[in-house]
Amino acid sequence: MRGHLNDREHHNPPEIRNDILKLHDLAMDVVNHGMKGRAPALFDLATEIEDQLSDLSEALENIQEAIDKLTDLQPESLRWGD
């Protein structure tokens, strides 16, 4: 996840944020402005983002499983508001 969500150097936003903004720009050009020549870049970037999100989803599922195991250990006496 660090590779996709790190702030790189100097506290910049994660690269995936920039990629999504770029995808939006490409989509606007292709869909709203009819710039069909930008369609290949649009679909290439969409596929790259899709792959990144799949990797992130898998990593988050692994983290969720580990946290679920931990919270399952909480004794009833320490549960609040149940």
Order of alpha helices (4+ residues) and beta strands (2+ residues): alpha-alpha-alpha
